[in-house]
Amino acid sequence: MGFVFGVVVGVIVGLGIIVGFVRCENARAAQRSQLATTIAAFARMTVEDSRKILPPQFYPSWLIWLNSHLTKIWPYVNEAASELIKTSVEPILEQYRPVVLASLKFSKLTLGTVAPQFTGPFDPIALDFWQSVFPLVQLLGLTVGELACSAEWMEMCPTKRHALKHFSSLELNPNKFKLVVICVSIIEDGGDGVTMELEMQWDGNPSIILDIKTLLGVALPVQVKNIGFTGVFRLIFKPLVDEFPGFGAVSYSLRQKKKLDFTLKVIGGDISAIPGLYDAIEGAIRDAIEDSITWPVRKVVPILPGDYSDLELKPMGILEVKLVQAKELTNKDIIGKSDPYAVIYIRPLRDRMKKSKTINNDLNPIWNEHFEFIVEDVSTQNVIVKVYDSEGLQSSELIGCAQLRLSELQPGKVKDVWLKLVKDLEIQRDNKNRGQVHLELLYCPFGMENTFTNPFAPNFSMTSLEKVLKNATNGIESNGNENAVTQKKREVIIRGVLSVTVISAEDLPATDFMGKSDPFVVLTLKKAETKNKTRVVNDSLNPVWNQTFDFVVEDGLHDMLIVEVWDHDTFGKDYMGRCILTLTRVILEGEYKERFKLDGAKSGYLNLHLKWMPQPIFRDA
């Protein structure tokens, strides 16, 4: 009896221990899941999110002082700024006037009685700092109780002194989380100037009325209402002088436009009565703002007498962009595949945005298109590419976008780069594979023509005789009337012989049952449709060919070389991978040798040597 009782008690105790252990593990799992959710939410946190948990009382005293005084003097600022905005923006607004309108002008413009408020500055570097610190704090076990810490962090950029002071506080406990980050960003420009960036928020009550006339002579007074704006303003105090107030001029610009919302309403009518008018006017207003005050455009206000023309916006160089291809794009179509095209720009102005052709039903399109852009500030501007799926008459759907800082480019050197596509450029934490885009970039600053050559320039590879003839004629053709002279564009055609040596391949994937392959290489000049192929190397994943092929190239800047690796079989062939090369680099450098990774293969590299022998000619375009 005692044995049976002991067994029963043992079973009950054992079950109790098991149930207790399971409940403990479930509680720990729920706690870990909650912690992972918190960390994930913090990782997605933006500057705007941090501002929502930062009440005004945490602002530094100088920022509160600035906002209070701005409110006091706003009536005088409103009067002066309204007239300044009207005279400076109206010509630009007329420049971007939609074709359906005969005129687009301001009939009334006042900024209202509500002054903007400076709500920062907030530096994204500080936010990234805390985004990296927070998971580490959690992993160290600081999840119970409160942690209060303060820090000052100074970062010195290698190219310029960029002092960032972050006065921060971090508080953690099981029920609440609070983050306060206030930072001051001051950039010292080589000792000759000081740049300050402040974030401004304005939900004002302006009175803005546009006087619009259609081509049919109908006058429409359109009111701009419900304006909400958030952006980062840049103030440049330059040059620094010994006289009061210590600087000669102030330049101001909208460094970053984070949010701009407004609505349009026809006074006494409905703007939707004319199809497409609302979108046309809205686009014209946004383009006018972008072209009038958004960085790198800046307005210079002289404080002391002097010549400040060097502070005005000036082109710095030319960026040559070749859109080569894309791969592994996300399929946006239910039936078939996406029809991708790309839009490339540095400044988002309609006349400066370049659009590629559409490649139908292809997730790995090859464009091989060349575009040219004006660079105005290489230190802050980016080249942006957006890939869309064409939907015909409907609006296109974004597949992904990517950007590259122009400061990463070396003048006169071709940069060949693959960029990962993301959903949003502002939020880079995108783990979904949306594909990649292949660009080839060449930055050519003005005033450095003697240090390197631009193969896209009209006088590239010209002989002395050709230069004399070109300067004499300058592409001008007369039609018999001395007063009627037509300018003709001269386009350089890079003609020559491309010599390609297929040296070897490494670590090719095995395609045969015995773990080997019988590889050979097919070389295709895309535009000329010229093909050559190497011999077959049997039973090798690291074949050596050392074979040279010559191609006569008629238009080197717009042609490309496709190198494909195949496995030879008795009854056919198996595709192993490829690499696509433009000819810009070999034209620029003369010859080079490189190891290329195979696209579309699990592994494998191809060693090639390319040499260019030019024979330039010219044609009239």
Secondary structure, 3 states (H helix, E strand, C coil): CHHHHHHHHHHHHHHHHHHHHHHHHHHHHHHHHHHHHHHHHHHCCCHHHHHHCCCHHHCCHHHHHHHHHHHHHHHHHHHHHHHHHHHHHHHHHHHCCCCCEEEEEEEEEECCCCCCEECCCCCHHHHHHHHHHHHHHHHCCCCCCCCCECCCCCCCCCCCEEEEEEEEEEEECCCCEEEEEEEEEEEECCCCCEEEEEEEEECCCCEEEEEEEECCCCEEEEEEEEEEEEEEEEEEECCECCCCCCECEEEEEEEEEEEEEEEEEECCCCHHHCCCHHHHHHHHHHHHHHHHCECCCCEEEECCCCCCHHHCCCCCEEEEEEEEEEECCCCCCCCCCCCEEEEEECCCCHHHCEECCCCCCCCCCEEEEEEEEEECCCCCCEEEEEEEECCCCCCCEEEEEEEEEHHHCCCCCCEEEEEECECCCCCCCCCCCCCEEEEEEEEEECCCCCCCCCCCCCCCCCCHHHHHHHHHHCCEEECCCCCCEEECCEEEECCEEEEEEEEEEECCCCCCCCCCCCEEEEEEECCCCEEEECCCCCCCCCCEEEEEEEEEECCHHHCEEEEEEEEEECCEEEEEEEEEEECHHHHHHCEEEEEEECECCCCCEEEEEEEEEECCEEEEC
